[in-house]
Amino acid sequence: MKAAVVTDFTSPLQVMDVPVPEPGPGEVLVRIETSGLCHTDIHAARGDWRVKPTPPFIPSRA
């Protein structure tokens, strides 16, 4: 699947192929046609927070 990935805090998001996750017990896999970023995701991608996620990461999944 394609995902916008934060590879470091100074570069634009990189669209990359990433593995499709396997759903666990009691979970389902949903096909997403489109998605977006909220302002919080943009702050995380820029490294604006005191506690930063460790790149690489996919916004909203950090």
mmCIF file of the N, C-alpha and C atoms, coordinates in Angstrom:
data_MODEL
# 
_entry.id   MODEL 
# 
loop_
_atom_site.group_PDB 
_atom_site.id 
_atom_site.type_symbol 
_atom_site.label_atom_id 
_atom_site.label_alt_id 
_atom_site.label_comp_id 
_atom_site.label_asym_id 
_atom_site.label_entity_id 
_atom_site.label_seq_id 
_atom_site.pdbx_PDB_ins_code 
_atom_site.Cartn_x 
_atom_site.Cartn_y 
_atom_site.Cartn_z 
_atom_site.occupancy 
_atom_site.B_iso_or_equiv 
_atom_site.pdbx_formal_charge 
_atom_site.auth_seq_id 
_atom_site.auth_comp_id 
_atom_site.auth_asym_id 
_atom_site.auth_atom_id 
_atom_site.pdbx_PDB_model_num 
ATOM 1   N N  . MET A 1 1  ? 0.846   -1.158  0.000  1.00 0.00 ? 1  MET A N  1 
ATOM 2   C CA . MET A 1 1  ? 0.000   0.000   0.000  1.00 0.00 ? 1  MET A CA 1 
ATOM 3   C C  . MET A 1 1  ? 0.898   1.229   0.000  1.00 0.00 ? 1  MET A C  1 
ATOM 4   N N  . LYS A 1 2  ? 0.359   2.351   -0.376 1.00 0.00 ? 2  LYS A N  1 
ATOM 5   C CA . LYS A 1 2  ? 1.091   3.618   -0.378 1.00 0.00 ? 2  LYS A CA 1 
ATOM 6   C C  . LYS A 1 2  ? 0.830   4.345   0.932  1.00 0.00 ? 2  LYS A C  1 
ATOM 7   N N  . ALA A 1 3  ? 1.844   5.027   1.439  1.00 0.00 ? 3  ALA A N  1 
ATOM 8   C CA . ALA A 1 3  ? 1.696   5.830   2.653  1.00 0.00 ? 3  ALA A CA 1 
ATOM 9   C C  . ALA A 1 3  ? 2.614   7.035   2.562  1.00 0.00 ? 3  ALA A C  1 
ATOM 10  N N  . ALA A 1 4  ? 2.180   8.151   3.133  1.00 0.00 ? 4  ALA A N  1 
ATOM 11  C CA . ALA A 1 4  ? 3.027   9.328   3.270  1.00 0.00 ? 4  ALA A CA 1 
ATOM 12  C C  . ALA A 1 4  ? 3.834   9.134   4.547  1.00 0.00 ? 4  ALA A C  1 
ATOM 13  N N  . VAL A 1 5  ? 5.149   9.055   4.407  1.00 0.00 ? 5  VAL A N  1 
ATOM 14  C CA . VAL A 1 5  ? 6.027   8.694   5.515  1.00 0.00 ? 5  VAL A CA 1 
ATOM 15  C C  . VAL A 1 5  ? 6.933   9.868   5.875  1.00 0.00 ? 5  VAL A C  1 
ATOM 16  N N  . VAL A 1 6  ? 7.055   10.138  7.172  1.00 0.00 ? 6  VAL A N  1 
ATOM 17  C CA . VAL A 1 6  ? 8.023   11.116  7.658  1.00 0.00 ? 6  VAL A CA 1 
ATOM 18  C C  . VAL A 1 6  ? 9.348   10.375  7.803  1.00 0.00 ? 6  VAL A C  1 
ATOM 19  N N  . THR A 1 7  ? 10.342  10.757  6.983  1.00 0.00 ? 7  THR A N  1 
ATOM 20  C CA . THR A 1 7  ? 11.656  10.118  7.063  1.00 0.00 ? 7  THR A CA 1 
ATOM 21  C C  . THR A 1 7  ? 12.609  10.912  7.940  1.00 0.00 ? 7  THR A C  1 
ATOM 22  N N  . ASP A 1 8  ? 12.410  12.226  8.012  1.00 0.00 ? 8  ASP A N  1 
ATOM 23  C CA . ASP A 1 8  ? 13.109  13.095  8.961  1.00 0.00 ? 8  ASP A CA 1 
ATOM 24  C C  . ASP A 1 8  ? 12.318  14.392  9.061  1.00 0.00 ? 8  ASP A C  1 
ATOM 25  N N  . PHE A 1 9  ? 12.658  15.210  10.042 1.00 0.00 ? 9  PHE A N  1 
ATOM 26  C CA . PHE A 1 9  ? 11.845  16.393  10.326 1.00 0.00 ? 9  PHE A CA 1 
ATOM 27  C C  . PHE A 1 9  ? 12.134  17.580  9.411  1.00 0.00 ? 9  PHE A C  1 
ATOM 28  N N  . THR A 1 10 ? 13.116  17.471  8.519  1.00 0.00 ? 10 THR A N  1 
ATOM 29  C CA . THR A 1 10 ? 13.462  18.595  7.647  1.00 0.00 ? 10 THR A CA 1 
ATOM 30  C C  . THR A 1 10 ? 13.090  18.362  6.190  1.00 0.00 ? 10 THR A C  1 
ATOM 31  N N  . SER A 1 11 ? 12.575  17.186  5.857  1.00 0.00 ? 11 SER A N  1 
ATOM 32  C CA . SER A 1 11 ? 12.232  16.848  4.472  1.00 0.00 ? 11 SER A CA 1 
ATOM 33  C C  . SER A 1 11 ? 10.726  16.748  4.303  1.00 0.00 ? 11 SER A C  1 
ATOM 34  N N  . PRO A 1 12 ? 10.236  16.946  3.071  1.00 0.00 ? 12 PRO A N  1 
ATOM 35  C CA . PRO A 1 12 ? 8.809   16.733  2.817  1.00 0.00 ? 12 PRO A CA 1 
ATOM 36  C C  . PRO A 1 12 ? 8.431   15.267  3.054  1.00 0.00 ? 12 PRO A C  1 
ATOM 37  N N  . LEU A 1 13 ? 7.142   15.024  3.267  1.00 0.00 ? 13 LEU A N  1 
ATOM 38  C CA . LEU A 1 13 ? 6.659   13.647  3.375  1.00 0.00 ? 13 LEU A CA 1 
ATOM 39  C C  . LEU A 1 13 ? 7.032   12.888  2.111  1.00 0.00 ? 13 LEU A C  1 
ATOM 40  N N  . GLN A 1 14 ? 7.402   11.630  2.258  1.00 0.00 ? 14 GLN A N  1 
ATOM 41  C CA . GLN A 1 14 ? 7.756   10.777  1.132  1.00 0.00 ? 14 GLN A CA 1 
ATOM 42  C C  . GLN A 1 14 ? 6.640   9.754   0.928  1.00 0.00 ? 14 GLN A C  1 
ATOM 43  N N  . VAL A 1 15 ? 6.097   9.675   -0.280 1.00 0.00 ? 15 VAL A N  1 
ATOM 44  C CA . VAL A 1 15 ? 5.095   8.651   -0.582 1.00 0.00 ? 15 VAL A CA 1 
ATOM 45  C C  . VAL A 1 15 ? 5.851   7.369   -0.897 1.00 0.00 ? 15 VAL A C  1 
ATOM 46  N N  . MET A 1 16 ? 5.588   6.331   -0.095 1.00 0.00 ? 16 MET A N  1 
ATOM 47  C CA . MET A 1 16 ? 6.329   5.077   -0.203 1.00 0.00 ? 16 MET A CA 1 
ATOM 48  C C  . MET A 1 16 ? 5.376   3.893   -0.199 1.00 0.00 ? 16 MET A C  1 
ATOM 49  N N  . ASP A 1 17 ? 5.858   2.779   -0.737 1.00 0.00 ? 17 ASP A N  1 
ATOM 50  C CA . ASP A 1 17 ? 5.149   1.512   -0.601 1.00 0.00 ? 17 ASP A CA 1 
ATOM 51  C C  . ASP A 1 17 ? 5.502   0.926   0.763  1.00 0.00 ? 17 ASP A C  1 
ATOM 52  N N  . VAL A 1 18 ? 4.497   0.572   1.536  1.00 0.00 ? 18 VAL A N  1 
ATOM 53  C CA . VAL A 1 18 ? 4.702   -0.060  2.844  1.00 0.00 ? 18 VAL A CA 1 
ATOM 54  C C  . VAL A 1 18 ? 3.860   -1.330  2.891  1.00 0.00 ? 18 VAL A C  1 
ATOM 55  N N  . PRO A 1 19 ? 4.243   -2.297  3.718  1.00 0.00 ? 19 PRO A N  1 
ATOM 56  C CA . PRO A 1 19 ? 3.474   -3.541  3.783  1.00 0.00 ? 19 PRO A CA 1 
ATOM 57  C C  . PRO A 1 19 ? 2.049   -3.306  4.289  1.00 0.00 ? 19 PRO A C  1 
ATOM 58  N N  . VAL A 1 20 ? 1.121   -4.069  3.749  1.00 0.00 ? 20 VAL A N  1 
ATOM 59  C CA . VAL A 1 20 ? -0.263  -4.037  4.239  1.00 0.00 ? 20 VAL A CA 1 
ATOM 60  C C  . VAL A 1 20 ? -0.285  -4.767  5.576  1.00 0.00 ? 20 VAL A C  1 
ATOM 61  N N  . PRO A 1 21 ? -0.777  -4.113  6.639  1.00 0.00 ? 21 PRO A N  1 
ATOM 62  C CA . PRO A 1 21 ? -0.786  -4.784  7.946  1.00 0.00 ? 21 PRO A CA 1 
ATOM 63  C C  . PRO A 1 21 ? -1.757  -5.960  7.973  1.00 0.00 ? 21 PRO A C  1 
ATOM 64  N N  . GLU A 1 22 ? -1.416  -6.964  8.745  1.00 0.00 ? 22 GLU A N  1 
ATOM 65  C CA . GLU A 1 22 ? -2.299  -8.115  8.950  1.00 0.00 ? 22 GLU A CA 1 
ATOM 66  C C  . GLU A 1 22 ? -3.185  -7.818  10.154 1.00 0.00 ? 22 GLU A C  1 
ATOM 67  N N  . PRO A 1 23 ? -4.510  -7.901  10.005 1.00 0.00 ? 23 PRO A N  1 
ATOM 68  C CA . PRO A 1 23 ? -5.368  -7.661  11.168 1.00 0.00 ? 23 PRO A CA 1 
ATOM 69  C C  . PRO A 1 23 ? -5.198  -8.761  12.211 1.00 0.00 ? 23 PRO A C  1 
ATOM 70  N N  . GLY A 1 24 ? -5.248  -8.352  13.465 1.00 0.00 ? 24 GLY A N  1 
ATOM 71  C CA . GLY A 1 24 ? -5.157  -9.303  14.569 1.00 0.00 ? 24 GLY A CA 1 
ATOM 72  C C  . GLY A 1 24 ? -6.537  -9.797  14.965 1.00 0.00 ? 24 GLY A C  1 
ATOM 73  N N  . PRO A 1 25 ? -6.611  -10.592 16.017 1.00 0.00 ? 25 PRO A N  1 
ATOM 74  C CA . PRO A 1 25 ? -7.900  -11.102 16.491 1.00 0.00 ? 25 PRO A CA 1 
ATOM 75  C C  . PRO A 1 25 ? -8.851  -9.950  16.833 1.00 0.00 ? 25 PRO A C  1 
ATOM 76  N N  . GLY A 1 26 ? -10.067 -10.024 16.343 1.00 0.00 ? 26 GLY A N  1 
ATOM 77  C CA . GLY A 1 26 ? -11.068 -9.003  16.611 1.00 0.00 ? 26 GLY A CA 1 
ATOM 78  C C  . GLY A 1 26 ? -10.884 -7.729  15.808 1.00 0.00 ? 26 GLY A C  1 
ATOM 79  N N  . GLU A 1 27 ? -9.939  -7.698  14.868 1.00 0.00 ? 27 GLU A N  1 
ATOM 80  C CA . GLU A 1 27 ? -9.691  -6.524  14.031 1.00 0.00 ? 27 GLU A CA 1 
ATOM 81  C C  . GLU A 1 27 ? -10.121 -6.806  12.599 1.00 0.00 ? 27 GLU A C  1 
ATOM 82  N N  . VAL A 1 28 ? -10.308 -5.743  11.821 1.00 0.00 ? 28 VAL A N  1 
ATOM 83  C CA . VAL A 1 28 ? -10.616 -5.878  10.401 1.00 0.00 ? 28 VAL A CA 1 
ATOM 84  C C  . VAL A 1 28 ? -9.670  -4.981  9.618  1.00 0.00 ? 28 VAL A C  1 
ATOM 85  N N  . LEU A 1 29 ? -9.450  -5.313  8.365  1.00 0.00 ? 29 LEU A N  1 
ATOM 86  C CA . LEU A 1 29 ? -8.651  -4.496  7.460  1.00 0.00 ? 29 LEU A CA 1 
ATOM 87  C C  . LEU A 1 29 ? -9.614  -3.732  6.566  1.00 0.00 ? 29 LEU A C  1 
ATOM 88  N N  . VAL A 1 30 ? -9.475  -2.419  6.512  1.00 0.00 ? 30 VAL A N  1 
ATOM 89  C CA . VAL A 1 30 ? -10.375 -1.556  5.751  1.00 0.00 ? 30 VAL A CA 1 
ATOM 90  C C  . VAL A 1 30 ? -9.596  -0.923  4.604  1.00 0.00 ? 30 VAL A C  1 
ATOM 91  N N  . ARG A 1 31 ? -10.145 -0.981  3.399  1.00 0.00 ? 31 ARG A N  1 
ATOM 92  C CA . ARG A 1 31 ? -9.511  -0.329  2.251  1.00 0.00 ? 31 ARG A CA 1 
ATOM 93  C C  . ARG A 1 31 ? -9.878  1.155   2.280  1.00 0.00 ? 31 ARG A C  1 
ATOM 94  N N  . ILE A 1 32 ? -8.866  2.006   2.281  1.00 0.00 ? 32 ILE A N  1 
ATOM 95  C CA . ILE A 1 32 ? -9.054  3.451   2.300  1.00 0.00 ? 32 ILE A CA 1 
ATOM 96  C C  . ILE A 1 32 ? -8.826  3.986   0.891  1.00 0.00 ? 32 ILE A C  1 
ATOM 97  N N  . GLU A 1 33 ? -9.766  4.743   0.387  1.00 0.00 ? 33 GLU A N  1 
ATOM 98  C CA . GLU A 1 33 ? -9.629  5.346   -0.942 1.00 0.00 ? 33 GLU A CA 1 
ATOM 99  C C  . GLU A 1 33 ? -8.884  6.677   -0.879 1.00 0.00 ? 33 GLU A C  1 
ATOM 100 N N  . THR A 1 34 ? -9.186  7.488   0.124  1.00 0.00 ? 34 THR A N  1 
ATOM 101 C CA . THR A 1 34 ? -8.515  8.779   0.297  1.00 0.00 ? 34 THR A CA 1 
ATOM 102 C C  . THR A 1 34 ? -8.311  9.025   1.784  1.00 0.00 ? 34 THR A C  1 
ATOM 103 N N  . SER A 1 35 ? -7.417  9.916   2.078  1.00 0.00 ? 35 SER A N  1 
ATOM 104 C CA . SER A 1 35 ? -7.142  10.263  3.468  1.00 0.00 ? 35 SER A CA 1 
ATOM 105 C C  . SER A 1 35 ? -6.598  11.679  3.510  1.00 0.00 ? 35 SER A C  1 
ATOM 106 N N  . GLY A 1 36 ? -6.460  12.218  4.686  1.00 0.00 ? 36 GLY A N  1 
ATOM 107 C CA . GLY A 1 36 ? -5.911  13.559  4.844  1.00 0.00 ? 36 GLY A CA 1 
ATOM 108 C C  . GLY A 1 36 ? -5.104  13.647  6.124  1.00 0.00 ? 36 GLY A C  1 
ATOM 109 N N  . LEU A 1 37 ? -4.508  14.806  6.329  1.00 0.00 ? 37 LEU A N  1 
ATOM 110 C CA . LEU A 1 37 ? -3.743  15.065  7.541  1.00 0.00 ? 37 LEU A CA 1 
ATOM 111 C C  . LEU A 1 37 ? -4.427  16.158  8.339  1.00 0.00 ? 37 LEU A C  1 
ATOM 112 N N  . CYS A 1 38 ? -4.432  16.015  9.646  1.00 0.00 ? 38 CYS A N  1 
ATOM 113 C CA . CYS A 1 38 ? -4.926  17.098  10.490 1.00 0.00 ? 38 CYS A CA 1 
ATOM 114 C C  . CYS A 1 38 ? -3.728  17.959  10.902 1.00 0.00 ? 38 CYS A C  1 
ATOM 115 N N  . HIS A 1 39 ? -4.014  19.092  11.514 1.00 0.00 ? 39 HIS A N  1 
ATOM 116 C CA . HIS A 1 39 ? -2.946  20.012  11.896 1.00 0.00 ? 39 HIS A CA 1 
ATOM 117 C C  . HIS A 1 39 ? -1.975  19.366  12.888 1.00 0.00 ? 39 HIS A C  1 
ATOM 118 N N  . THR A 1 40 ? -2.478  18.503  13.757 1.00 0.00 ? 40 THR A N  1 
ATOM 119 C CA . THR A 1 40 ? -1.619  17.794  14.701 1.00 0.00 ? 40 THR A CA 1 
ATOM 120 C C  . THR A 1 40 ? -0.617  16.911  13.967 1.00 0.00 ? 40 THR A C  1 
ATOM 121 N N  . ASP A 1 41 ? -1.048  16.249  12.885 1.00 0.00 ? 41 ASP A N  1 
ATOM 122 C CA . ASP A 1 41 ? -0.143  15.420  12.088 1.00 0.00 ? 41 ASP A CA 1 
ATOM 123 C C  . ASP A 1 41 ? 0.980   16.262  11.490 1.00 0.00 ? 41 ASP A C  1 
ATOM 124 N N  . ILE A 1 42 ? 0.641   17.462  11.023 1.00 0.00 ? 42 ILE A N  1 
ATOM 125 C CA . ILE A 1 42 ? 1.651   18.346  10.429 1.00 0.00 ? 42 ILE A CA 1 
ATOM 126 C C  . ILE A 1 42 ? 2.682   18.743  11.487 1.00 0.00 ? 42 ILE A C  1 
ATOM 127 N N  . HIS A 1 43 ? 2.224   19.059  12.706 1.00 0.00 ? 43 HIS A N  1 
ATOM 128 C CA . HIS A 1 43 ? 3.170   19.378  13.782 1.00 0.00 ? 43 HIS A CA 1 
ATOM 129 C C  . HIS A 1 43 ? 4.077   18.183  14.077 1.00 0.00 ? 43 HIS A C  1 
ATOM 130 N N  . ALA A 1 44 ? 3.525   16.977  14.112 1.00 0.00 ? 44 ALA A N  1 
ATOM 131 C CA . ALA A 1 44 ? 4.335   15.783  14.362 1.00 0.00 ? 44 ALA A CA 1 
ATOM 132 C C  . ALA A 1 44 ? 5.363   15.596  13.251 1.00 0.00 ? 44 ALA A C  1 
ATOM 133 N N  . ALA A 1 45 ? 4.952   15.806  11.990 1.00 0.00 ? 45 ALA A N  1 
ATOM 134 C CA . ALA A 1 45 ? 5.849   15.630  10.848 1.00 0.00 ? 45 ALA A CA 1 
ATOM 135 C C  . ALA A 1 45 ? 6.980   16.655  10.853 1.00 0.00 ? 45 ALA A C  1 
ATOM 136 N N  . ARG A 1 46 ? 6.734   17.823  11.410 1.00 0.00 ? 46 ARG A N  1 
ATOM 137 C CA . ARG A 1 46 ? 7.764   18.870  11.480 1.00 0.00 ? 46 ARG A CA 1 
ATOM 138 C C  . ARG A 1 46 ? 8.637   18.755  12.726 1.00 0.00 ? 46 ARG A C  1 
ATOM 139 N N  . GLY A 1 47 ? 8.268   17.866  13.642 1.00 0.00 ? 47 GLY A N  1 
ATOM 140 C CA . GLY A 1 47 ? 9.030   17.720  14.875 1.00 0.00 ? 47 GLY A CA 1 
ATOM 141 C C  . GLY A 1 47 ? 8.793   18.851  15.857 1.00 0.00 ? 47 GLY A C  1 
ATOM 142 N N  . ASP A 1 48 ? 7.601   19.457  15.813 1.00 0.00 ? 48 ASP A N  1 
ATOM 143 C CA . ASP A 1 48 ? 7.289   20.611  16.659 1.00 0.00 ? 48 ASP A CA 1 
ATOM 144 C C  . ASP A 1 48 ? 7.032   20.260  18.120 1.00 0.00 ? 48 ASP A C  1 
ATOM 145 N N  . TRP A 1 49 ? 6.712   19.013  18.422 1.00 0.00 ? 49 TRP A N  1 
ATOM 146 C CA . TRP A 1 49 ? 6.362   18.642  19.787 1.00 0.00 ? 49 TRP A CA 1 
ATOM 147 C C  . TRP A 1 49 ? 7.609   18.376  20.616 1.00 0.00 ? 49 TRP A C  1 
ATOM 148 N N  . ARG A 1 50 ? 7.518   18.609  21.921 1.00 0.00 ? 50 ARG A N  1 
ATOM 149 C CA . ARG A 1 50 ? 8.650   18.342  22.817 1.00 0.00 ? 50 ARG A CA 1 
ATOM 150 C C  . ARG A 1 50 ? 9.005   16.853  22.788 1.00 0.00 ? 50 ARG A C  1 
ATOM 151 N N  . VAL A 1 51 ? 7.992   15.992  22.849 1.00 0.00 ? 51 VAL A N  1 
ATOM 152 C CA . VAL A 1 51 ? 8.208   14.546  22.712 1.00 0.00 ? 51 VAL A CA 1 
ATOM 153 C C  . VAL A 1 51 ? 7.933   14.205  21.254 1.00 0.00 ? 51 VAL A C  1 
ATOM 154 N N  . LYS A 1 52 ? 8.987   13.849  20.536 1.00 0.00 ? 52 LYS A N  1 
ATOM 155 C CA . LYS A 1 52 ? 8.877   13.618  19.092 1.00 0.00 ? 52 LYS A CA 1 
ATOM 156 C C  . LYS A 1 52 ? 8.800   12.123  18.779 1.00 0.00 ? 52 LYS A C  1 
ATOM 157 N N  . PRO A 1 53 ? 7.957   11.747  17.817 1.00 0.00 ? 53 PRO A N  1 
ATOM 158 C CA . PRO A 1 53 ? 8.008   10.368  17.336 1.00 0.00 ? 53 PRO A CA 1 
ATOM 159 C C  . PRO A 1 53 ? 9.345   10.136  16.629 1.00 0.00 ? 53 PRO A C  1 
ATOM 160 N N  . THR A 1 54 ? 9.800   8.917   16.593 1.00 0.00 ? 54 THR A N  1 
ATOM 161 C CA . THR A 1 54 ? 11.069  8.598   15.946 1.00 0.00 ? 54 THR A CA 1 
ATOM 162 C C  . THR A 1 54 ? 10.829  8.244   14.485 1.00 0.00 ? 54 THR A C  1 
ATOM 163 N N  . PRO A 1 55 ? 11.420  9.019   13.541 1.00 0.00 ? 55 PRO A N  1 
ATOM 164 C CA . PRO A 1 55 ? 11.284  8.671   12.127 1.00 0.00 ? 55 PRO A CA 1 
ATOM 165 C C  . PRO A 1 55 ? 11.970  7.341   11.835 1.00 0.00 ? 55 PRO A C  1 
ATOM 166 N N  . PRO A 1 56 ? 11.531  6.613   10.835 1.00 0.00 ? 56 PRO A N  1 
ATOM 167 C CA . PRO A 1 56 ? 10.391  6.921   9.970  1.00 0.00 ? 56 PRO A CA 1 
ATOM 168 C C  . PRO A 1 56 ? 9.076   6.571   10.666 1.00 0.00 ? 56 PRO A C  1 
ATOM 169 N N  . PHE A 1 57 ? 8.042   7.366   10.368 1.00 0.00 ? 57 PHE A N  1 
ATOM 170 C CA . PHE A 1 57 ? 6.704   7.071   10.883 1.00 0.00 ? 57 PHE A CA 1 
ATOM 171 C C  . PHE A 1 57 ? 5.658   7.613   9.915  1.00 0.00 ? 57 PHE A C  1 
ATOM 172 N N  . ILE A 1 58 ? 4.465   7.051   10.010 1.00 0.00 ? 58 ILE A N  1 
ATOM 173 C CA . ILE A 1 58 ? 3.321   7.490   9.215  1.00 0.00 ? 58 ILE A CA 1 
ATOM 174 C C  . ILE A 1 58 ? 2.465   8.370   10.120 1.00 0.00 ? 58 ILE A C  1 
ATOM 175 N N  . PRO A 1 59 ? 2.222   9.640   9.750  1.00 0.00 ? 59 PRO A N  1 
ATOM 176 C CA . PRO A 1 59 ? 1.391   10.501  10.598 1.00 0.00 ? 59 PRO A CA 1 
ATOM 177 C C  . PRO A 1 59 ? 0.058   9.830   10.928 1.00 0.00 ? 59 PRO A C  1 
ATOM 178 N N  . SER A 1 60 ? -0.453  10.105  12.089 1.00 0.00 ? 60 SER A N  1 
ATOM 179 C CA . SER A 1 60 ? -1.667  9.521   12.672 1.00 0.00 ? 60 SER A CA 1 
ATOM 180 C C  . SER A 1 60 ? -1.429  8.116   13.202 1.00 0.00 ? 60 SER A C  1 
ATOM 181 N N  . ARG A 1 61 ? -0.287  7.532   12.915 1.00 0.00 ? 61 ARG A N  1 
ATOM 182 C CA . ARG A 1 61 ? 0.033   6.205   13.437 1.00 0.00 ? 61 ARG A CA 1 
ATOM 183 C C  . ARG A 1 61 ? 1.235   6.273   14.361 1.00 0.00 ? 61 ARG A C  1 
ATOM 184 N N  . ALA A 1 62 ? 1.730   7.480   14.605 1.00 0.00 ? 62 ALA A N  1 
ATOM 185 C CA . ALA A 1 62 ? 2.951   7.628   15.412 1.00 0.00 ? 62 ALA A CA 1 
ATOM 186 C C  . ALA A 1 62 ? 2.675   7.359   16.874 1.00 0.00 ? 62 ALA A C  1 
# 
